[in-house]
Amino acid sequence: MTMAVLEILVYPDPRLKEIARPVETVDQATLDFIDDLEETLLAGPAGVGIAAPQVGCLKRIVIVDVSSKPKIPHHGHLVLINPVIVASEGSVVGREGCLSVPDYTGNVARANRITLSAWDKTGTEQVYNMEGFEARAVQHEMDHLEGLLFLDRLVSRRDIFRRKVYQKPGTPASKPS
């Protein structure tokens, strides 16, 4: 099967505000879609995650991989189906960006530690204890499943910033116009 790079919806596309439905079964169509979602994440500007609603698919599927960030705790490359945060602890403010909001970043408060339950690609339930940047990335992607963007969670209206450089891996940086 040939994988496809899917179109990433960009704010203010109204489809980004829709709520995703649970995946009933992990069948071949679901696995094929996950392959396409993976290809889309790899083809886009450098990102650590993507959610199915960002490509117009209202299924509760997210991909997160923060392993490229040195010296942070992580679980490697994760495909999370029907993810649910079962516990959270602490709060920390951090800067976030989004493939669906390519021109801006913003300060958002998130739980510092979470316990997450989700199916893997085999449909087997897994439980993960996450902290720091990985926990933030998962919470960010899970917001997409609820029709939320980081813009909906800004600490204040002053906590949004124009992105200075946004580029695809391997391409020269362009100067903002």
C-alpha positions as CSV (number, residue, x, y, z in Angstrom):
1,M,0.0,0.0,0.0
2,T,1.2,3.5,-0.8
3,M,1.1,6.0,2.0
4,A,-0.3,9.5,1.4
5,V,0.5,12.9,2.8
6,L,-2.8,14.3,3.9
7,E,-3.8,18.0,3.9
8,I,-3.4,19.6,7.4
9,L,-6.3,21.8,8.2
10,V,-5.4,25.4,9.3
11,Y,-7.1,27.7,11.7
12,P,-9.8,29.0,11.3
13,D,-11.1,26.0,9.4
14,P,-14.4,25.1,11.3
15,R,-13.6,21.3,11.1
16,L,-10.9,21.9,13.7
17,K,-13.7,22.7,16.3
18,E,-15.4,19.3,15.8
19,I,-15.3,16.5,18.4
20,A,-13.7,13.2,17.4
21,R,-15.5,9.8,17.9
22,P,-14.0,6.8,19.5
23,V,-12.4,4.1,17.3
24,E,-14.5,1.0,17.6
25,T,-12.0,-1.5,16.3
26,V,-8.5,-1.4,14.9
27,D,-9.0,-2.8,11.5
28,Q,-6.9,-2.5,8.3
29,A,-8.6,0.8,7.3
30,T,-7.6,2.2,10.7
31,L,-4.0,1.0,10.3
32,D,-3.9,2.4,6.7
33,F,-5.1,5.8,8.0
34,I,-2.5,5.7,10.8
35,D,0.2,5.1,8.1
36,D,-1.0,8.2,6.2
37,L,-1.1,10.2,9.4
38,E,2.5,9.2,10.2
39,E,3.6,10.1,6.6
40,T,1.8,13.5,7.0
41,L,3.7,14.2,10.3
42,L,7.0,13.3,8.7
43,A,6.4,15.4,5.6
44,G,5.3,18.6,7.4
45,P,7.4,21.1,9.3
46,A,9.2,19.6,12.2
47,G,6.6,18.6,14.8
48,V,6.3,16.2,17.7
49,G,2.7,15.2,17.2
50,I,-0.4,15.2,15.1
51,A,-4.1,14.3,15.7
52,A,-6.5,12.8,13.3
53,P,-8.9,15.8,13.3
54,Q,-6.0,18.0,12.0
55,V,-6.4,16.1,8.7
56,G,-10.2,16.1,8.8
57,C,-10.7,12.6,10.2
58,L,-12.9,12.7,13.3
59,K,-11.4,9.6,15.0
60,R,-9.7,9.6,18.4
61,I,-6.2,8.9,17.2
62,V,-3.0,10.9,17.9
63,I,0.7,10.3,17.2
64,V,3.3,11.7,19.6
65,D,7.1,11.4,19.4
66,V,9.3,13.7,21.5
67,S,12.4,11.4,21.2
68,S,14.2,14.0,19.1
69,K,14.4,16.3,22.1
70,P,17.6,15.4,24.0
71,K,17.6,14.6,27.7
72,I,13.9,14.4,28.4
73,P,11.9,11.4,29.6
74,H,9.8,9.8,26.9
75,H,8.2,6.6,25.7
76,G,9.5,6.9,22.1
77,H,7.1,6.9,19.1
78,L,3.5,6.5,20.3
79,V,0.3,5.9,18.4
80,L,-2.5,6.5,20.8
81,I,-6.0,5.3,20.0
82,N,-8.9,6.5,22.2
83,P,-6.5,8.1,24.7
84,V,-7.9,9.1,28.1
85,I,-6.0,11.0,30.9
86,V,-6.9,9.0,34.1
87,A,-4.8,11.2,36.4
88,S,-2.9,14.5,36.3
89,E,-0.7,16.4,38.7
90,G,0.9,19.8,38.8
91,S,0.7,22.7,36.4
92,V,3.3,24.4,34.3
93,V,3.2,27.1,31.7
94,G,5.1,26.5,28.4
95,R,5.3,27.7,24.8
96,E,3.3,25.7,22.3
97,G,3.0,25.7,18.5
98,C,0.7,23.7,16.2
99,L,0.7,22.5,12.6
100,S,-2.8,23.9,12.3
101,V,-1.7,27.3,13.6
102,P,1.5,27.7,11.6
103,D,2.2,31.4,12.2
104,Y,1.9,31.6,16.0
105,T,3.0,30.1,19.3
106,G,1.6,30.8,22.7
107,N,1.9,30.2,26.4
108,V,-0.3,27.5,27.8
109,A,-0.7,25.9,31.2
110,R,-0.8,22.1,31.3
111,A,-0.5,19.4,33.8
112,N,3.1,18.5,34.4
113,R,2.5,14.8,35.0
114,I,-0.3,12.6,33.6
115,T,-1.3,9.0,33.6
116,L,-2.7,8.0,30.2
117,S,-4.7,5.0,29.1
118,A,-4.9,4.3,25.3
119,W,-5.0,1.5,22.8
120,D,-1.9,0.8,20.7
121,K,-1.9,-0.2,17.1
122,T,-2.9,-3.7,18.0
123,G,-6.0,-2.6,19.9
124,T,-4.3,-3.5,23.2
125,E,-4.8,-1.1,26.1
126,Q,-1.6,0.5,27.4
127,V,-1.0,2.7,30.4
128,Y,1.7,5.4,30.4
129,N,3.0,7.7,33.1
130,M,4.3,10.8,31.4
131,E,5.9,14.0,32.6
132,G,7.2,17.3,31.3
133,F,7.4,17.9,27.5
134,E,5.9,14.5,26.6
135,A,2.9,15.1,28.9
136,R,2.5,18.6,27.3
137,A,2.6,17.2,23.8
138,V,0.1,14.5,24.5
139,Q,-2.3,16.9,26.2
140,H,-1.9,19.3,23.2
141,E,-2.8,16.6,20.7
142,M,-5.6,15.3,22.8
143,D,-7.2,18.7,22.8
144,H,-7.6,18.3,19.0
145,L,-9.9,15.4,19.8
146,E,-12.2,17.8,21.7
147,G,-12.2,20.5,19.0
148,L,-9.7,22.6,21.0
149,L,-6.6,24.4,19.8
150,F,-3.8,25.9,22.0
151,L,-5.4,29.3,21.1
152,D,-8.3,28.2,23.3
153,R,-6.0,27.7,26.3
154,L,-3.7,30.7,26.2
155,V,-2.7,31.9,29.6
156,S,-3.8,35.4,28.5
157,R,-4.5,37.3,25.3
158,R,-1.0,38.7,25.5
159,D,0.6,35.2,25.5
160,I,0.4,34.7,21.7
161,F,3.5,35.3,19.6
162,R,4.2,35.5,15.8
163,R,6.4,32.6,14.9
164,K,9.8,33.8,13.7
165,V,10.8,30.8,11.5
166,Y,8.6,27.9,10.4
167,Q,10.3,25.5,8.0
168,K,10.2,22.0,6.8
169,P,13.2,19.8,7.8
170,G,16.1,20.1,5.3
171,T,15.0,23.4,3.8
172,P,16.7,26.7,4.3
173,A,15.0,29.1,6.7
174,S,13.1,31.9,5.1
175,K,12.9,35.4,6.6
176,P,9.4,36.5,7.7
177,S,7.8,39.0,5.4
